[in-house]
């Protein structure tokens, strides 16, 4: 009996809130209802975890069963991880029938042919989401179950959500296996990252409706104000300005809550303009920079800038169009002739 597997199950149970342990174990299905009835779920979590581990030891639980429990926990508490969005692309517009059994077979074969010590587990959910758990080892060490990578692949879309392990060197191998198993040619990160997996899905699946500004800020009318009505006009204009900011903010961001993303970045390229007499630049080359945004709730933070008086309304499209820029990632890169890091299948 592998004691490390039992210890891993015990630690997984410890992560679960006590009020939810029984429900999650029932979803797991490895222990029978009669066995669960023998556990006092009102005692200390440490004792509950020990009782669960003992029952699992009696049933000779292996790493496959332990991994399923871990997938269930990460599915319920996906916000405990940081997720990145990747988009895959085919060579043409051809559509092929997706066969899950074949996908699993190819994915496992590719990873195990490149790395012997690796454990791979799958679990399917009702929204066509395939959850993949990969625990990585080395040629000389067993897989580290406590630092597993997670992949959520929606089979009817080209989008993949990855929460990588500490070993980033395994990412190219993981992406290559995804490409071949799903019959795609290219995969690239969309430069969006968040703890909220559902918010990332809302953005890339266009379940989030954001308005985009197509107008310029109103121009201020010039003119003199009579002294006797100055105070009244100031109060009136301040009230109108607040109403305008509120209206413009609503038109740009919409009525509902914003998807929760915590990180976004994209590249900018522009020409540097200077006085020809100063001769600052010998060569007329574009000025390039990488713009990064981070916040506990990035889009809500941007939405609050104008009402808080920290920015003019409406905000620049460079800020309000972050989700749209992510969805148009490939088109933007191809149009500008940029070549970001990507993984391409043979």
C-alpha positions as CSV (number, residue, x, y, z in Angstrom):
1,X,0.0,0.0,0.0
2,X,1.4,3.4,-1.0
3,X,1.4,5.5,2.1
4,X,2.1,8.7,0.1
5,X,-1.3,8.3,-1.7
6,X,-3.2,8.0,1.6
7,X,-1.3,11.0,3.0
8,X,-2.2,13.0,-0.2
9,X,-5.9,12.1,0.2
10,X,-5.8,13.2,3.9
11,X,-4.3,16.6,3.0
12,X,-6.8,17.0,0.2
13,X,-9.6,16.5,2.7
14,X,-8.0,19.0,5.0
15,X,-8.3,21.7,2.3
16,X,-12.1,21.2,2.0
17,X,-14.3,23.4,4.3
18,X,-15.7,21.1,7.0
19,X,-19.3,21.7,6.0
20,X,-18.6,20.5,2.5
21,X,-16.5,17.5,3.2
22,X,-19.3,15.0,3.1
23,X,-20.9,16.4,0.0
24,X,-17.5,16.4,-1.9
25,X,-16.8,12.8,-0.8
26,X,-20.2,11.8,-2.1
27,X,-19.4,13.4,-5.4
28,X,-16.1,11.5,-5.4
29,X,-18.0,8.2,-5.1
30,X,-15.0,6.1,-4.0
31,X,-16.3,5.5,-0.5
32,X,-19.7,3.9,-0.1
33,X,-22.6,5.7,1.7
34,X,-22.3,3.1,4.4
35,X,-18.7,3.9,4.9
36,X,-19.4,7.7,5.0
37,X,-22.0,7.0,7.7
38,X,-19.3,5.8,10.0
39,X,-17.5,9.2,10.0
40,X,-18.4,11.9,12.4
41,X,-18.2,15.0,10.2
42,X,-18.8,17.3,13.2
43,X,-15.5,16.6,14.8
44,X,-12.2,18.4,14.2
45,X,-11.1,18.4,10.5
46,X,-7.9,16.7,11.4
47,X,-9.8,13.7,12.8
48,X,-12.2,13.6,9.9
49,X,-9.2,13.5,7.5
50,X,-7.6,10.7,9.4
51,X,-10.9,8.7,9.3
52,X,-11.3,9.2,5.6
53,X,-7.6,8.2,5.0
54,X,-8.1,5.0,7.0
55,X,-11.2,4.0,5.0
56,X,-9.3,4.7,1.8
57,X,-6.4,2.6,3.0
58,X,-8.8,-0.3,3.7
59,X,-10.0,0.0,0.1
60,X,-6.5,0.2,-1.2
61,X,-6.9,3.6,-2.9
62,X,-4.4,4.4,-5.6
63,X,-3.2,7.6,-7.1
64,X,-6.0,7.5,-9.8
65,X,-8.7,7.7,-7.1
66,X,-6.8,10.4,-5.2
67,X,-6.4,12.5,-8.3
68,X,-10.2,12.4,-9.0
69,X,-10.8,13.8,-5.5
70,X,-8.3,16.6,-6.2
71,X,-10.0,17.4,-9.5
72,X,-13.4,17.7,-7.8
73,X,-11.9,20.1,-5.2
74,X,-10.2,22.2,-7.9
75,X,-13.4,22.3,-9.9
76,X,-15.4,23.7,-7.0
77,X,-12.6,26.0,-5.8
78,X,-11.1,27.0,-9.2
79,X,-10.4,30.5,-7.8
80,X,-7.6,29.0,-5.7
81,X,-5.5,28.8,-8.8
82,X,-4.3,31.4,-11.3
83,X,-5.5,30.7,-14.8
84,X,-4.1,31.7,-18.2
85,X,-6.1,31.6,-21.5
86,X,-4.6,30.0,-24.6
87,X,-6.1,30.0,-28.1
88,X,-5.4,27.3,-30.6
89,X,-5.6,27.6,-34.4
90,X,-6.0,25.3,-37.3
91,X,-4.2,25.6,-40.6
92,X,-7.5,26.2,-42.5
93,X,-11.2,26.4,-41.7
94,X,-11.7,22.7,-41.6
95,X,-13.9,21.3,-38.9
96,X,-13.4,17.7,-37.6
97,X,-15.5,15.5,-35.3
98,X,-14.1,15.5,-31.8
99,X,-13.7,12.1,-30.2
100,X,-12.9,12.2,-26.5
101,X,-11.4,8.7,-26.3
102,X,-9.0,9.3,-29.1
103,X,-8.1,12.7,-27.5
104,X,-7.2,11.1,-24.2
105,X,-5.2,8.3,-25.8
106,X,-3.1,10.7,-28.0
107,X,-2.6,13.2,-25.1
108,X,-1.3,10.5,-22.7
109,X,0.9,8.9,-25.3
110,X,2.7,12.1,-26.2
111,X,3.3,13.2,-22.6
112,X,4.5,9.7,-21.5
113,X,6.8,9.2,-24.5
114,X,8.6,12.5,-23.6
115,X,8.4,12.1,-19.8
116,X,8.2,8.7,-18.2
117,X,7.3,9.8,-14.7
118,X,4.0,11.6,-15.1
119,X,0.4,10.9,-14.0
120,X,-2.5,12.1,-16.1
121,X,-6.2,12.1,-15.1
122,X,-9.3,13.3,-16.9
123,X,-12.8,14.3,-15.7
124,X,-15.6,15.5,-17.9
125,X,-18.2,18.0,-17.0
126,X,-21.6,18.9,-18.4
127,X,-20.5,22.1,-20.2
128,X,-18.3,20.2,-22.6
129,X,-15.3,21.0,-20.3
130,X,-12.6,18.4,-20.0
131,X,-10.5,18.8,-16.9
132,X,-7.0,17.4,-17.1
133,X,-4.7,17.0,-14.2
134,X,-1.0,16.4,-14.8
135,X,1.5,15.7,-12.0
136,X,5.0,16.0,-13.2
137,X,8.1,14.1,-12.3
138,X,11.6,13.8,-13.7
139,X,13.5,10.9,-15.2
140,X,14.7,10.2,-11.7
141,X,11.9,11.2,-9.4
142,X,8.2,10.3,-9.0
143,X,5.5,12.8,-10.0
144,X,4.9,15.6,-7.4
145,X,1.2,15.3,-6.7
146,X,1.2,18.5,-4.7
147,X,2.3,20.7,-7.7
148,X,0.0,19.4,-10.4
149,X,-0.9,21.4,-13.5
150,X,-4.5,21.8,-14.5
151,X,-5.9,22.2,-18.0
152,X,-9.6,22.9,-18.9
153,X,-10.3,22.3,-22.5
154,X,-13.7,23.0,-24.1
155,X,-13.9,20.5,-27.0
156,X,-16.2,22.6,-29.2
157,X,-13.9,25.7,-29.0
158,X,-10.3,26.5,-29.7
159,X,-9.8,27.8,-26.1
160,X,-7.7,26.2,-23.4
161,X,-7.4,27.4,-19.8
162,X,-4.2,26.4,-18.1
163,X,-3.1,26.6,-14.5
164,X,0.6,25.6,-14.7
165,X,2.8,24.0,-12.1
166,X,5.9,25.5,-10.8
167,X,7.9,23.7,-13.5
168,X,7.4,26.1,-16.4
169,X,9.8,24.1,-18.5
170,X,6.9,21.5,-18.9
171,X,4.6,24.1,-20.6
172,X,6.0,23.6,-24.2
173,X,5.5,19.8,-23.8
174,X,2.0,20.3,-22.5
175,X,1.0,22.7,-25.3
176,X,2.5,20.3,-27.9
177,X,0.4,17.4,-26.5
178,X,-2.8,19.6,-26.6
179,X,-2.1,20.6,-30.2
180,X,-1.6,17.1,-31.6
181,X,-4.4,15.5,-29.5
182,X,-7.0,18.1,-30.6
183,X,-5.6,18.4,-34.2
184,X,-4.7,22.1,-34.1
185,X,-1.6,23.7,-35.5
186,X,-0.7,26.7,-33.3
187,X,-1.3,27.7,-29.7
188,X,-0.7,31.1,-28.2
189,X,-1.3,32.8,-24.8
190,X,-4.0,35.4,-25.0
191,X,-2.3,37.6,-22.3
192,X,-5.2,37.4,-19.9
193,X,-4.8,35.9,-16.4
194,X,-7.1,35.6,-13.4
195,X,-8.1,33.6,-10.4
196,X,-11.7,33.7,-11.8
197,X,-11.9,30.9,-14.4
198,X,-15.6,31.7,-15.1
199,X,-14.8,35.3,-15.8
200,X,-12.1,34.3,-18.4
201,X,-14.7,32.0,-20.0
202,X,-17.2,34.8,-20.1
203,X,-14.7,37.0,-22.0
204,X,-13.5,34.5,-24.6
205,X,-16.9,32.8,-25.2
206,X,-18.4,36.3,-25.6
207,X,-20.9,35.7,-22.8
208,X,-19.9,39.1,-21.5
209,X,-21.4,42.1,-23.4
210,X,-19.3,45.2,-23.3
211,X,-20.1,48.4,-25.2
212,X,-17.2,50.2,-26.9
213,X,-17.1,53.9,-27.4
214,X,-17.4,55.2,-30.9
215,X,-17.5,58.9,-30.1
216,X,-15.3,61.7,-28.8
217,X,-15.7,63.6,-25.5
218,X,-18.0,66.6,-25.8
219,X,-16.3,69.9,-26.4
220,X,-16.5,72.6,-23.7
221,X,-18.4,75.7,-24.8
222,X,-16.4,78.9,-24.3
223,X,-18.0,82.1,-23.1
224,X,-18.3,84.4,-20.2
225,X,-20.7,83.8,-17.3
226,X,-22.6,86.7,-15.7
227,X,-21.3,87.2,-12.1
228,X,-24.8,87.0,-10.6
229,X,-25.5,83.5,-12.0
230,X,-22.0,82.1,-11.6
231,X,-22.6,80.1,-8.4
232,X,-25.8,78.6,-9.8
233,X,-24.2,77.7,-13.1
234,X,-21.2,76.0,-11.3
235,X,-23.6,73.8,-9.3
236,X,-25.6,73.0,-12.3
237,X,-22.5,72.2,-14.4
238,X,-21.1,70.0,-11.7
239,X,-24.3,68.0,-11.5
240,X,-24.5,67.7,-15.2
241,X,-20.9,66.6,-15.4
242,X,-21.4,63.9,-12.9
243,X,-24.5,62.7,-14.8
244,X,-22.5,62.7,-18.0
245,X,-19.7,60.7,-16.5
246,X,-22.1,58.2,-15.1
247,X,-23.9,57.9,-18.4
248,X,-20.7,57.5,-20.5
249,X,-19.3,55.0,-18.0
250,X,-22.5,52.9,-18.3
251,X,-22.4,53.1,-22.1
252,X,-18.8,51.9,-22.2
253,X,-18.9,49.2,-19.6
254,X,-22.6,48.2,-19.6
255,X,-25.0,47.7,-16.7
256,X,-23.9,44.4,-15.2
257,X,-20.9,43.4,-13.2
258,X,-17.6,43.1,-15.0
259,X,-15.8,39.8,-15.5
260,X,-13.1,39.4,-12.9
261,X,-9.7,39.4,-14.5
262,X,-6.5,40.3,-12.6
263,X,-3.9,40.7,-15.3
264,X,-3.7,41.8,-18.9
265,X,-0.9,42.9,-21.2
266,X,-0.4,43.8,-24.8
267,X,2.3,45.4,-27.0
268,X,2.1,48.9,-28.4
269,X,4.1,50.2,-31.4
270,X,4.2,53.8,-32.5
271,X,6.6,56.2,-34.2
272,X,8.7,58.6,-32.2
273,X,8.1,62.2,-33.3
274,X,10.7,64.9,-32.6
275,X,11.9,68.1,-34.0
276,X,14.0,67.4,-37.1
277,X,16.5,70.1,-36.1
278,X,17.2,68.2,-32.8
279,X,18.2,65.0,-34.7
280,X,17.4,62.8,-31.7
281,X,17.1,59.6,-33.7
282,X,19.5,58.5,-36.4
283,X,17.0,56.0,-37.7
284,X,13.3,56.3,-38.0
285,X,12.3,53.1,-36.1
286,X,9.1,52.5,-34.3
287,X,8.9,52.9,-30.5
288,X,7.8,49.6,-28.9
289,X,6.6,49.0,-25.3
290,X,4.8,46.3,-23.3
291,X,1.8,47.6,-21.4
292,X,0.8,45.5,-18.3
293,X,-2.2,46.0,-16.1
294,X,-2.8,44.2,-12.8
295,X,-5.5,44.6,-10.1
296,X,-7.6,42.4,-7.8
297,X,-10.5,43.2,-10.2
298,X,-9.1,45.0,-13.2
299,X,-12.2,45.9,-15.2
300,X,-14.1,47.1,-12.2
301,X,-11.1,49.2,-11.3
302,X,-11.1,50.8,-14.8
303,X,-14.8,51.3,-14.6
304,X,-14.5,53.3,-11.4
305,X,-11.7,55.7,-12.6
306,X,-13.9,58.3,-14.2
307,X,-16.6,58.4,-11.5
308,X,-13.9,58.8,-8.8
309,X,-12.4,61.7,-10.7
310,X,-9.1,60.0,-11.4
311,X,-9.5,60.0,-15.2
312,X,-11.5,61.8,-17.9
313,X,-14.6,60.3,-19.3
314,X,-14.8,58.4,-21.6
315,X,-11.7,56.3,-20.9
316,X,-9.3,55.6,-23.7
317,X,-10.2,52.5,-25.9
318,X,-6.8,51.2,-24.9
319,X,-8.3,50.5,-21.5
320,X,-11.9,49.7,-22.2
321,X,-11.1,47.3,-25.0
322,X,-8.9,44.9,-23.1
323,X,-11.3,42.0,-23.4
324,X,-11.9,42.7,-27.1
325,X,-8.1,42.9,-27.7
326,X,-7.7,39.5,-26.1
327,X,-10.4,38.0,-28.3
328,X,-8.8,39.5,-31.4
329,X,-5.3,38.4,-30.4
330,X,-4.5,36.5,-33.6
331,X,-5.9,39.1,-35.9
332,X,-4.0,42.0,-34.2
333,X,-0.7,40.1,-34.3
334,X,-1.1,39.0,-37.9
335,X,-2.1,42.4,-39.1
336,X,0.9,44.1,-37.5
337,X,3.3,41.4,-38.6
338,X,4.3,40.6,-35.0
339,X,5.6,37.2,-34.0
340,X,5.0,36.6,-30.3
341,X,6.1,33.4,-28.6
342,X,4.0,30.5,-29.7
343,X,4.0,26.7,-30.0
344,X,3.6,25.3,-33.4
345,X,3.0,21.6,-34.2
346,X,5.1,19.9,-36.9
